[in-house]
Amino acid sequence: MIPAASSKPERRSPLREFAEPFAKSKAFPYLWLGHIISFLGSSVTMVILPVLVYTLTGSTAIMGMVMAVYMLPNVIMLPISGHIVDRYDRVKIMMTADIARFAVMATIAALALSDILTIPMLYILIAMYGLFDGLFRPAYSAVQASVFTPEIRVAANSLSQMSLQTIRLVGPSLGGLLITHLSAGFGFGLDALTYLLSLICLIYLRKVLLSAVRTETSSQAVPVTAHSDWKADFKEGISILRSNPWLWITILAFCFVNICYSGISSILLPWLFKVHHGWEPYVYGLAVTFSGVGAILAGLIYGMRKKWRHRGIMAYGGALVSGAALLLLPFAPGPASAVALFALEGFGLMIFGLIWEISLQDLVPKEAFGRVASLDLFGSFALLPVGYILVGWLADWIGGIPTIAIFSGLGMACIALVLCVPAIRKFQ
């Protein structure tokens, strides 16, 4: 007599979930590897660029102008890039952006190594870099939505975000070593090289996607519907967002929440550690590192399961935890507790970020993803300069600690208010 097969399902190791994107998708390894390689170069540049500007000018105002010159073309490009991404081959757009960013970084490297780089030259080159960055981001998000199919979506997003957080731990240290022992030019040269390596990965990615087109008679890389007018595409992207309360309410809410949280993180937390607490600089570096560790831990935990219930509460709960950590940082009794709060802040933001990315990929049609992704990025970035100015001005007027309390409290109040909306609270 043949024994009946057991009806008990096979138990899977949670960690095996992270191997599924590699096993089930031929495209995933190329998209994943290309992105983390280029992100390494960008993280090195973000350390080297301020050092170079301060070496040339010693001016914080000039550094602020450099960042504004980068951000402005980026933000202006986003509404237009959504139309471009949904009309043309998305992988080719990414390849074009990588070639352009390689040329910009190679030029900056050559000028820096030759000691002829000036601030006006830097303004022009950084503006060009921001322009092509604004083109690349929506294209990457749209390709990611196609490659991260439902059966691998949670694991693929978690693995990608964990990888980027790991690069955030390594890249700044590498940038510091390069500028200390070599020069800024070598760091910019490394950044340029990473875009070439990313381009190679994209070439193989496109071959895989074209092969899938031949076998499935449908393209994941080339969208099939878009208007000829970018304004019409922009309006259609807004229409798609308006059809789902989770999407449009969250984007509007985080336009405000990002101002509150990013202003504190970028402007006041370095002041808090160095000036208010008087701790050694390495403590702040350690705290930033542990923010990444907390984010990696969140990605690891979230990626161990394919399905999570109460995702709306989880996402906004994570953002609420992050705000509470920022609120408590000024009252940390010592460096150890401050580092722990940084880890909690990174953990909460990662939970929100993962659920948001996965929900976008679940809810937005692939052929319109570029338009929606550009609107999402526009909402995230457009008002950040206003937040930076407002936080800095208020801190000079009433002090850093009250400003941290006000902005973290306002961010948390916004999150609590949005959680009162049933469509957010009950989102699955």
TIMI-914854 format. One record per residue: x, y, z of N, C-alpha, C, O in turn. Coordinates in steps of 0.05 Angstrom, whole numbers, plus 32768, in hexadecimal, padded with zeros to 4 digits. Layout:
BEGIN
XYZXYZXYZXYZ;...
***
This chain:
BEGIN
80117FE880008000800080008012801980008024801B8010;800C802B7FEE801C80447FEC8012805880007FFB805F7FFF;802380618012801A807580268011808F8018801C80988005;7FFC809A80247FF180B38019800580CA801E801480CA8032;800680DC800B801880F3800D800F810480247FF781088029;8022810F8033801B81208049800E8139804080178146802D;7FF88141804D7FEB815A80467FF8817280537FF08189804E;800B816D8064801981838072802C8191805F803D81848053;802981AC805B803B81B98047805881B98051805E81B98068;806981B9803D808681B98043808E81D38050808681E98047;809C81D1806680A581EA807380BE81F5806580D181E6805F;80BD820E806080D3821C805280E2822E806580D6823B8076;80FC822E8062810C824080728105825D8069810582628051;8100826F807C80FA828B8073811082978063810B82A78051;8129829080688140829B805A81408292803C814C829F802C;8133827B803681328272801B812282858009812582847FF1;811182958015810182A88006811382BB7FF6810D82C37FE0;812B82C28002813C82D57FF5814B82C97FDD815682D87FCC;814B82AF7FDB815882A27FC3814482A17FAC814D829D7F95;812A82A37FB1811782A07F9B811982B47F84811682AC7F6D;811F82CE7F89812282E07F73813882D77F5F813582DA7F47;814D82CC7F69816382C27F58815B82A87F49816282A47F32;814C82987F578144827E7F4B812D82817F37812C82737F23;811B82947F3C810282957F2B810382AB7F1680F282AC7F05;811782BD7F17811882D37F04813482D67EF9814782DB7F08;813782D27EDF815182D67ED2815882F37ED0817082FA7ECF;814483057ED1814A83227ECF8153832E7EEA816283417EEA;814983237F00814E832F7F1A816C83337F20817383497F28;817D831F7F1C819983237F2481A6833B7F1681B683497F22;81A0833F7EFC81AC83557EED81A283707EF781B183837EFA;818883727EFC817C838B7F06818783927F22818E83A87F27;8187837E7F33819183817F4E81AE83897F4F81B6839C7F5D;81BF837A7F4181DC837F7F4281E3839A7F3681F383A97F41;81D783A17F1F81DC83BB7F1381D583D27F2581E483E67F26;81BF83CF7F3381B683E67F4481C883E97F5C81CF83FF7F63;81D083D37F6981E183D67F8181FD83DF7F7A820A83ED7F89;820783D87F62822183E17F59822183FF7F558232840D7F5F;820D84097F46820C84267F42820684357F5B820F844C7F5F;81F784297F6D81F084367F87820A84397F98820C844C7FA7;821C84257F96823584287FA4824484407F9B824F844F7FAB;824684457F808253845D7F77824684767F80825484897F88;822B84777F80821D848F7F8A822284947FA7822584AB7FAF;8223847F7FB7822884837FD48244848D7FDA8248849C7FED;825784857FC9827284907FCB827384AD7FC4827F84BD7FD2;826584B57FAF826484D17FA6825784E37FBA826084F97FBE;824384D97FC8823584EA7FDC824784F17FF4824185048002;825C84E27FF8827084E8800D828584FB8002828D850E800F;828E84F57FE982A485047FDE829C85207FD582AC85337FD7;828485227FCA827B853C7FBF827C85537FD4828785687FCE;8270854F7FED827285658000828F856C800782968584800B;82A08558800A82BC855D801182C9856E7FFB82D985808001;82C485677FE282CF85767FCC82C685937FCC82D685A57FC9;82AC85977FD082A185B27FD082AC85C37FE782B485DA7FE3;82AE85B77FFF82B985C6801582D785CB801282E185DF801B;82E585B98004830185BE7FFE830585D57FEB831785E57FEE;82F385D77FD782F585EC7FC382EB86077FCE82F6861C7FC6;82D786077FDF82CA86207FE782C88625800582C9863B800E;82C6860F801582C28612803282A7861D803882A28626804F;8294861D8026827A862A802982638616802B826086058019;825386178040823B8607804282268610802F821686008025;8226862A8029821286358016821786297FFA820486237FEC;823086277FF28237861C7FD8822F85FE7FD7822485F57FC3;823385F07FED822B85D47FEE820D85D17FEB820385BF7FDE;81FE85E37FF881E185E37FF581D985E97FD981C685DD7FCF;81E785FB7FCB81E286017FAF81E785E87F9D81D885E37F8A;81FD85DA7FA3820385C27F9381ED85AE7F9581E585A27F81;81E385A97FAE81CD85967FB281B385A07FA481A485907F99;81AE85BA7FA5819685C57F98819985C27F7A818585BC7F6C;81B185C77F6F81B585C47F5281B185A77F4981A885A27F33;81B885947F5A81B385787F54819585717F56818A85647F44;8188857B7F6B816C85737F70815885807F5C814585737F54;815D85997F54814A85A77F438145859A7F28812E85957F21;815A85937F18815585857EFF814985697F04813985607EF3;8150855C7F1A814585437F21812685457F24811885357F18;811E85587F338101855C7F3980F285657F2080DC855B7F1A;80FE85777F1080F185807EF880EE856A7EE480DA85697ED5;810185577EE3810185427ED080EC852D7ED680E2851F7EC4;80E585297EEF80D485137EF780B985117EE980B284FC7EDF;80A985277EE7809085257ED98093851E7EBC808285107EB1;80A885277EAF80AD85217E9380B785057E9080B084F77E7D;80C984FC7EA280D584E27EA080C084CB7EA280C384B67E97;80AA84D07EB1809584BC7EB2808984B77E97808384A07E90;808584CC7E87807B84C97E6C808F84BA7E5B808884A87E4C;80A984C17E5D80BD84B47E4C80BF84967E5380C184857E41;80BF84907E6D80C284747E7680AC84637E6D80B0844B7E66;8093846D7E6C807C845D7E648078845D7E458066844F7E3B;8089846B7E378086846C7E1A809C845D7E0B809884537DF5;80B3845B7E1780CA844F7E0A80D584377E1B80CC84327E31;80E9842A7E0F80F584127E1C8103841B7E368115842B7E36;80F984107E4C810284197E67811F84127E6C812E84217E78;812783FA7E64814383F27E69815684037E58816B840B7E62;814E840A7E40815F841C7E2F816184387E3C817784447E3B;814C84417E49814D845B7E57816184597E6E8170846B7E72;816084437E7D8173843F7E938190843E7E8881A2844A7E94;819484317E7281AE842F7E6681B8844B7E5D81CF84527E61;81A6845A7E5181AD84767E4981B584877E6181C984967E60;81A684847E7681AC84947E8F81C6848B7E9B81D5849C7EA4;81CC84717E9A81E684687EA581FD84737E948212847B7E9F;81FA84727E798210847D7E688214849B7E6E822B84A47E6F;81FE84AA7E70820084C67E76820D84CB7E91821E84DD7E94;820584BC7EA5821084C17EC0822D84B87EC1823D84C47ECF;823584A47EB28251849D7EAF826184B47EA4827684BB7EAE;825784C07E8E826584D67E81826884EE7E95827D84FA7E95;825384F47EA48254850A7EB7826985057ECC827A85167ED2;826884ED7ED9827A84E77EEE829784E47EE582AA84EC7EF3;829B84D97ECD82B684D77EC182C184F37EBC82D984F77EC0;82B085067EB382B985217EAF82C1852F7EC982D6853C7ECA;82B0852B7EDD82B785377EF882D1852B7F0282E2853A7F0D;82D485117EFF82ED85047F088305850F7EFA831A85157F07;830485117EDF831A851C7ED0832185387ED88339853F7EDA;830D85497EDC831285657EE3831D85677EFF832F85777F05;831385557F12831E85567F2D833A854C7F2E834B85587F3D;834185377F1F835C852D7F1F837085407F12838785417F19;836585517F00837685657EF38378857F7F02838685927EFA;836985817F19836985997F29835E85B17F1A836785C87F20;834C85AD7F08834085C47EF9832285C67EFE831485D67EF0;831785B57F1082FA85B67F1582F385CF7F25830085D57F39;82DF85DE7F1B82D685F67F2982B885F27F3182AB85E07F27;82AF86037F42829386017F4B827F86057F34826C85F67F33;828386197F228270861B7F0C826F86027EFA825A85FA7EF2;828785F57EF6828785DC7EE7827785C77EF6826885B77EEA;827B85C67F11826D85B27F21824F85B67F20824085A37F1F;824685CF7F21822985D57F1E821E85C97F05820985BB7F06;822B85CD7EEF822185C47ED5822085A57ED4820C85997ECC;823685987EDD8237857B7EDC8224856E7EEF8218855A7EE8;822185797F07820F856E7F1B81F285717F1281E185607F17;81EC85877F0581D1858B7EFA81CB85767EE581B4856B7EE4;81DE85707ED381DA855B7EBF81D685407ECD81C685307EC4;81E6853B7EE281E385227EF081C7851F7EFC81BA850A7EFA;81BD85357F0881A285357F14818D85307EFF817985227F04;8191853C7EE7817D85387ED2817B851B7ECA816485117EC7;8191850D7EC6819084F17EBE818984DF7ED5817E84C97ED1;818E84E77EED818584D87F05816684D87F05815A84C47F0C;815A84EF7EFF813D84F27EFE813184E17EE8811984DA7EE9;814084DB7ED3813784C97EBE813A84AC7EC68128849B7EC0;814F84A57ED4815584897EDA8142847E7EEF813984677EED;813B848E7F04812C84837F1A811184787F12810B84617F1A;810084867F0480E6847B7EFC80E984627EE980DA844F7EEB;80FE84637ED88102844C7EC6810984337ED780FF841D7ED2;811B84377EEA812384207EFC810A84167F0B810683FE7F0C;80FA84287F1680E2841F7F2580CF840F7F1380C483FB7F1C;80CC84187EFA80BA840A7EE880C483EE7EE080B583DB7EE0;80DE83ED7EDA80EA83D27ED480E983C07EED80E383A87EEA;80EE83CB7F0480ED83BC7F1C80D183B07F2080CE83997F28;80BC83C07F1B80A183B67F1E809B839F7F0C808B838D7F13;80A7839E7EF480A383887EE180B3836F7EE980A983597EE7;80CC83747EF280DD835D7EF980D583507F1380D683387F16;80CC83617F2780C483577F4180A7834D7F3F8095835A7F48;80A483357F33808A83297F2F807E83217F4A808D831E7F5D;8063831D7F4B805683187F65806283017F76806483037F8E;806C82EC7F68807682D57F78809182DB7F85809882CC7F98;809F82EF7F7C80B982F67F8980B983127F9480CE831B7F9E;80A283207F9380A2833D7F9980AC83447FB480BD83567FB7;80A283377FC980AA833E7FE580C883397FE980D6834A7FF3;80D183217FE180ED831A7FE580FF832C7FD4811483357FDD;80F783327FBB810883427FAA810B835F7FB48121836A7FB4;80F5836B7FBD80F683867FC8810683867FE2811683987FE6;810283737FF381118372800C812F836F8007813F837D8014;8136835C7FF5815283587FEF815F83717FE3817583787FEA;8151837E7FD1815B83967FC4816083AC7FD9817583B97FD9;814D83B07FEA815083C57FFE816583BF8013817483D0801B;816783A6801B817D839E802D819883A2802081AB83AA802D;819A839C800681B483A07FF881BC83BD7FF781D383C47FFB;81A883CE7FF281AE83EB7FF181B683F5800C81C88406800E;81A983EB802181B183F4803C81CE83EB804381DD83F98050;81D583D3803981F083C9803D820483DB802F821A83E18039;81FD83E38016820F83F580078211841080168227841C8016;81FC8419802381FD8432803282108430804A821B84448053;82158418805382298414806982458415805E8257841E806B;8249840A804582638407803A826C8420802A82838429802D;825A842B801A826184418008826D8459801582838462800C;82618465802A826D847C8037828984778042829A84888040;828E8460804D82A88459805782BD8458804182D384618043;82B4844B802A82C68449801382CC8465800882E3846B8001;82B88477800782BC84927FFE82CF84A1801082E184B08006;82CD849D802A82DF84AA803D82FC84A18039830E84B1803A;82FF84878034831A847C8030832784878016833E848E8015;831684888001832084927FE7832A84AF7FE9833F84B67FDE;831984C07FF5832184DC7FF6833784E2800A834584F68007;833A84D0801E834F84D48031836A84CB8026837E84D98029;836B84B48019838484A88010838B84AE7FF383A284AB7FEB;837684B57FE2837B84BA7FC6837284D77FC0837F84EA7FC8;835B84DA7FB3835084F57FAE833384F27FA6832984DC7FA0;832585097FA5830985097F9C830684FE7F8082F284F17F7A;831985047F6F831784FB7F53831584DD7F51830684D37F3F;832384CE7F61832284B17F60830684A77F6982FC84947F5E;82FA84B57F7C82DF84AE7F8582CB84B27F6F82BA84A17F6A;82CC84C97F6182BA84CE7F4A82C084BA7F3482AD84B17F26;82D984B27F3082E0849E7F1C82D384837F2282CA84757F10;82D4847C7F3C82C784637F4582A984647F3F829D84507F36;829C847A7F458280847D7F3F827A847A7F218267846C7F1A;828B84867F10828884837EF3828A84657EEB827A845C7EDB;829D84577EF782A1843B7EF08289842A7EF8828184187EE9;827C84317F0E826484217F16824D84247F02823E84117EFF;824B843B7EF58236843E7EE1823C842D7EC8822A84237EBB;825684297EC1825C84177EAB825583FA7EB2824A83EC7EA2;825C83F27ECB825583D77ED4823783D37ED5822D83BE7ECD;822983E77EDE820B83E67EDE820183E37EC181EE83D57EBC;820D83F27EAE820583F07E92820883D47E8781F683CB7E79;821D83C67E8F822183AA7E86820B83997E90820083887E82;8203839C7EAA81ED838D7EB581D383937EA781C383817EA2;81CF83AC7E9F81B683B37E9181B583A77E75819F83A07E6C;81CC83A57E6881CD83987E4E81C3837B7E5081B383727E3F;81CD836D7E6481C483517E6881A783507E708198833E7E68;819F83637E81818283647E89817083677E71815C835A7E6F;817883797E5E8167837D7E47816683647E358151835D7E2A;817C83557E33817C833C7E24816883287E318159831A7E22;816883267E4B815683147E598139831C7E548128830B7E4E;813383367E568118833F7E52810F833C7E3580F783357E30;812083417E228119833C7E068114831F7E00810383187DF0;8124830E7E0D811F82F17E0A810382E97E1580F582D97E0A;80FC82F67E2B80E182F17E3680CB82FB7E2480B682EF7E22;80D183117E1680BD831B7E0380B883077DEC80A183037DE4;80CE82FA7DE380CB82E77DCD80BB82CF7DD580AB82C47DC5;80BE82C67DEE80B182AE7DF7809582B47E01808382A27E00;809082CB7E0C807682D27E18806582E57E07804E82EB7E0D;807282EF7DF1806583037DDE805B831C7DED804883287DE4;806883227E038062833B7E11807B83467E1E808B83367E28;807F83607E1D8098836B7E27809583767E43808183847E49;80A8836F7E5480A9837B7E6E80B883957E6D80B583A67E7F;80C883997E5980DA83B07E5980CF83C77E4880D683DE7E4C;80BD83C17E3580B483D67E22809683DA7E27808683C97E1F;808D83F07E33807183F57E37806283F97E1D806E84017E09;804983F47E1D803A83F57E048026840C7E02801C84127DEC;802084197E18800C842F7E17801784487E24802284477E3B;8014845E7E17801B84787E228011848D7E0F800F84897DF7;800B84A57E1A800384BB7E09801B84C87DFD803184C67E07;801684D77DE7802C84E67DDA803284FF7DEA8048850A7DE7;802085087DFA802385217E09802B851A7E26801C850B7E33;804185257E30804A851E7E4B803685297E608034851D7E76;8028853F7E598014854A7E6C7FFD85367E707FF385337E86;7FF5852A7E5A7FDF85167E5B7FE884FE7E6C7FD984F37E7C;800184F57E68800C84DF7E78800C84E77E96800684D77EA7;801484FF7E9B801685097EB77FFA85087EC47FF784FF7EDA;7FE685117EB57FCA85117EBF7FC184F47EC37FB384EE7ED7;7FC884E27EB17FC084C67EB47FCD84BA7ECC7FC084AA7EDA;7FE684C17ED17FF384B77EEA7FE584C07F037FE184B07F15;7FDC84D97F037FCD84E37F1A7FB284D47F1C7FA984CE7F32;7FA584CF7F057F8C84C07F057F8F84A47F117F7E849B7F20;7FA584977F0A7FAA847C7F157FAE847E7F347FA3846D7F42;7FBC84927F3D7FC084957F5A7FA5849B7F687FA084907F7D;7F9584AC7F5B7F7B84B37F687F68849C7F6A7F56849C7F7B;7F6C84887F597F5A84717F5A7F5F845F7F727F4F844E7F78;7F7584637F807F7B84527F977F8384647FAE7F9984707FAE;7F7384657FC37F7884777FDA7F9384717FE77FA184847FF0;7F9B84587FE87FB584517FF57FCC84607FE77FDE846A7FF5;7FCB84627FCD7FE1846E7FBE7FE1848C7FC27FF584987FCA;7FCA849A7FBC7FCB84B77FBB7FCD84C37FD87FDA84D77FDC;7FBF84B67FEB7FC184C080067FDD84BD80117FE784CF801F;7FEA84A6800C800584A28016801984B58009802A84C08017;801784BA7FEF802984CD7FE2802684E97FED803A84F67FF3;800D84F27FF18008850C7FFC8012850E8019801F85228020;800D84F98028801584FA8044803384FB8047803E850A8058;804184EC8036805E84EB8039806D8502802B80858505802F;805E8512801B806A852C80148070853C802D80848549802F;805D853B80408061854980598073853B806D808485478079;806F85218070807F85118082809C8512807B80AE8514808C;80A28510806180BE8511805880CB852C805F80E3852C8067;80BC8542805D80C7855C806580CF855B808380E58564808A;80BD8550809380C3854F80B080DA853D80B780ED854580C5;80DA852480AD80EE851180B58109851780A8811E851680B5;8109851E808E8122852380808130853C808A8149853D808B;812085508090812C8568809B813B856380B58151856E80B9;812F855380C6813D854C80DF8156853B80DA816B854180E4;8153852680C98169851480C48181852280B78198851D80BF;817B853380A38191853E8093819E855680A181B6855B809E;818F856680B08199857F80BB819E857E80D981B3858780E2;818C857380E8818D85768105819B855F811481A685638129;819A8547810981A68531811781C58533811881D0852E812D;81D3853C810381F08540810681F68555811B82088553812B;81E5856B811B81E88580813081E48574814C81F2857B815F;81CF8563814E81C88557816881E08548817481E6854A818B;81EC8538816382028527816D821B85378173822885338188;822285498161823C85588164823A856F8177824C85738188;82258580817482248598818382158595819D821F859B81B3;81FC858A819B81EC858881B481F7857481C881FA857A81DF;81FC855C81BE8207854781D08225854981D38230854181E8;8233855481BF8250855681C1825E853B81BF8274853781C9;8251852881B1825D850D81AD8272850E8197827285208186;828484FA8198829884F88183828B84F28168827684E68167;829884FB8152828C84F78137828684DA8131827484D48122;829784C7813B829384AB8134827884A1813F826D848E8134;826D84AE8154825384A5815F823D84A9814A822C84988147;823E84C0813D822A84C58128822D84B28111821984A78107;824684AC8109824A849880F48240847D80FC8234846F80EC;824484768116823A845C811F821C845B811F820F84478119;820F8472812781F28473812781E78470810B81D384618107;81F3847D80F781E9847B80DC81EC845E80D281DB845380C4;8203845180DA8207843580D381F1842480DE81E6841280D1;81EA842880F881D58418810481B9841E80FA81A7840D80FB;81B5843580EE819C843A80E08199842780C98184841C80C3;81B0842380BB81B0840F80A581AD83F380AF819F83E380A2;81B883ED80C681B583D280D2819883CD80D8818D83B780D3;818B83E180E4816E83DE80EA815E83DA80D1814B83CA80D1;816483E880BC815683E580A2815A83C98096814883BD808C;817383BF8098817983A4808E8169838F809D815F837C8092;8168839380B88159838080C8813B838080C1812E836B80C0;8130839880BC8114839A80B38110838B809980FC837D8095;8122838F808681208382806C81228364806F811483558061;8133835B80808136833E8084811D833280908114831D8087;8111833F80A480F9833580B080E18335809C80D38322809A;80DE834C808E80C7834E807C80CA833B806580B58330805B;80E28336805B80E68325804480E38307804A80E282F78037;80E08300806380DE82E3806A80C282D8806580BE82C08065;80AF82EA8060809382E1805A808982ED804080908304803A;807A82DE8031806F82E98018805682FA801D8051830C800E;804782F48032802E83028037802F830D8053803683008067;80278327805580248334806F8008834080707FFE834C805C;7FFB833D80867FE1834A808A7FE4836680967FF9836C80A1;7FCF837680937FCE8391809F7FE683A280967FF483AE80A6;7FEB83A2807C800283B08072800083CE8076801483DC807A;7FE783D980757FE483F680797FED83FE80957FFC84118098;7FE583EF80A97FEC83F480C5800A83F080C9801883FF80D6;801583DB80BC803283D580BE804283EC80B3805683F580BF;803B83F5809B804A840A808E804A8424809E805F842F80A3;8033842D80A48031844780B3803B844380D08045845680DC;8038842B80DB8044842680F58062842880F5806E84338108;806E841E80DF808B842180DC8094843E80DB80A7844680E7;8085844E80CB808B846B80CA8087847980E48096848B80EB;8073847080F3806E847B810E808584758121808E84868131;808F845C812080A68454813180BE8465812A80CD846D813C;80C2846A811080D9847A810880D78496811380EB84A2811C;80BF84A2811280BC84BD811D80C084BE813B80CB84D18145;80B784A9814980BB84A8816680D884A7816D80E184B38180;80E88498815D810584968161811284B1815E812384B9816D;810A84C18149811584DC8145810D84EE815C811E84FE8165;80F584EB816680EB84FC817C80FB84F781968101850981A5;810384DE819A811184D681B3812F84DB81B2813C84DB81C7;813A84DE819A815884E18197816484F881A8817984F381B4;8157850F81AA8164852581BA8165851D81D88175852981E7;8155850A81E18154850381FD816384E98203816184DF8219;817284DF81EF818284C781F3819784CC820981A684DF8207;819884BB821E81AB84BF823481C884BB822D81DA84C4823B;81CD84AC821781E984A7821081EB849E81F381D6849981E6;8203849B81E98207849281CD81FA847881C681EF847581B1;81FB846581D981F0844A81D381D2844C81CD81C8843F81BB;81C4845B81DE81A7845D81DA81A0846D81C0818D846781B2;81B1848181B981AD849081A081B1847E818881A2847F8175;81C5846D818981CB845A817381B38447817081AB8440815A;81A8843D81878191842B818681798439817A816A842C816B;817584528180815E84618174816284648156814E84638147;817A8469814E8180846A8131817884508123816D8450810E;817F843981308178841F8125815A841C812381508411810F;814C84258137812E842481378123843581218110842E8113;812F844D811D8126845E81078129845180EC8117845280DB;8140844580E78145843780CE8132841F80CA8129841A80B4;812D841180E0811A83FA80DE80FF840380D680F383F680C4;80F4841880E280D9842180DC80D6842B80C080C2842480B3;80E9843A80B680E88445809B80EA842F808680DD84308071;80FA841A808C80FC8404807980E283F5807680DA83ED8060;80D483F0808D80BA83E3808C80A783F2807A809983E78069;80A6840D807F8094841D806E809C841B8051808C8417803F;80B6841F804B80C08420803080BB8406802180B384078009;80BF83EF802D80BA83D68020809C83D28019809683CB8002;808B83D8802C806E83D58027806583E88011805583E18000;807084008011806884147FFC8071840B7FE18062840B7FCE;808A84027FDE809483F87FC4808483E17FBA807C83E07FA2;807F83CD7FCB807083B57FC3805383BD7FBB804983B17FA8;804783CF7FCA802B83D67FC4802A83E57FA9801783E17F9A;803E83F67FA3803E84037F89804083EE7F73803183EF7F5F;805183DA7F76805483C57F61803B83B47F5F803583A97F4A;802C83B17F75801383A17F757FFC83B07F677FEC83A47F59;7FFB83CB7F6B7FE383DA7F647FE483E97F4A7FD083EF7F3E;7FFD83F07F417FFF84017F2A800383F07F11801583DF7F11;7FF483F57EFB7FF883E67EE2801583EA7ED8802084007ED9;802183D57ECD803C83D67EC4804183EB7EAE805583F97EAE;802D83EE7E9C803084007E86802F841D7E8F8037842F7E80;802684227EA78024843E7EB1803784437EC9803584587ED6;8048842F7ECF805884317EE7806B84497EE7807084557EFC;8076844F7ED0808984657ECE807D847F7ED78089848F7EE5;806484847ECD8056849D7ED48051849F7EF2805584B47EFF;804884897EFE804184897F1B805B848A7F2B805C84997F3F;8070847C7F238089847D7F32809584997F32809F84A37F46;809284A77F1B809D84C37F19808D84D57F2C809984E77F38;807384D17F2E806384E17F40806A84DB7F5D806A84EE7F6E;806F84C27F63807784BA7F7E809184C87F86809484D37F9B;80A584C67F7380BF84D37F7980BC84F17F7A80CA84FE7F8A;80AB84FD7F6980A785197F6A809C85227F8580A585367F91;808985127F8F807E85197FAA809285167FC0809185247FD3;80A585037FBD80B984FF7FD180CE85157FD180D7851D7FE7;80D6851F7FBA80ED85317FB880E6854E7FB680F5855F7FBE;80CE85557FAA80C985707FA180CB85847FB880D5859A7FB5;80C0857D7FD080BF85907FE680D5858D7FFA80D6859C800E;80E8857B7FF580FE85778009810E8590800C811585978023;8116859F7FF7812585B87FFC811685CB800E812385D9801E;80FC85CD800B80EC85DE801D80EE85D5803A80F285E5804C;80ED85BB803E80F085B08059810B85B68065810D85BD807C;812085B38055813B85B8805F813D85D68068814885DB807D;813385E8805881358604805E8125860A8077812E86188089;810D85FF807980FB8605808F810685FA80A98105860780BE;811185E280A9811C85D680C1813485E680CA813785EC80E2;814685ED80B8815D85FD80BF8156861880CA8162862180DE;8143862580BE813A864080C8812E863E80E48135864E80F5;811C862A80E8810F862881028123862081188121862A812E;8137860F8111814B86078125815B861F812E816286218145;81628631811B8170864981228160865C8134816A866B8144;8145865B81308134866D813E812C8663815A812F8672816E;8124864A815C811B86418177812D862B818381298624819A;8141862181748153860D817E814E85F28171813885EC8167;816385E18171816285C78164815085B38171814185A58163;815085B2818B8140859E8199812285A3819681138590818F;811885BB819A80FC85C0819480F485BB817780DE85B18172;810685C18165810085BC814980FE859E814380EC85968134;810F858E814F810D8571814C80F28567815780E58557814A;80EA8571816E80D18569817A80B98571816980A685628166;80BA858A815E80A48593814E80A185838135808B857A812E;80B7857F812680B48572810C80AF8554810F80A0854980FF;80BC8547812280B6852B812680998527812F808B85148127;80908539814180748538814A8060853D8134804C852F8132;80668550812280558556810B8054853E80F8803E853680EE;806B853180F3806B851A80E2805B850380EE804C84F680DF;805E84FE8107804F84E88115803184EF8115802084DD8112;802A85088119800E8510811A8001850B80FE7FEA850380FC;8010851280E98006850D80CE800184EF80C97FED84E780BE;801484DE80D2801184C180CF7FF984B780DE7FE984A780D4;7FF684C180F77FDF84B881077FC484C180FB7FB184B280FB;7FC484D980EF7FAC84E380E27FA584D180CA7F8E84CB80C6;7FB984CA80BA7FB484BA80A27FAA849E80AA7F9A8492809C;7FB4849480C07FAB847980CA7F8E847980D27F82846480D4;7F82849180D57F65849280DB7F54848D80C27F3C848980C3;7F61848D80AA7F53848880917F50846A808D7F64845C808C;7F388460808B7F34844280897F43843680717F4E84208074;7F458444805A7F53843980437F70843480497F7D8423803D;7F7C8444805B7F98844080627F9B842B80787FAB84198076;7F8A842E808C7F8C841B80A37F8683FF809B7F9183EC80A7;7F7483FB80887F6B83E080817F7A83D580687F7283C0805D;7F8E83E4805E7F9B83DB80467FA983C180497FB883BD805D;7FA483AE80367FB0839380387FC3838F80217FCF8379801F;
***
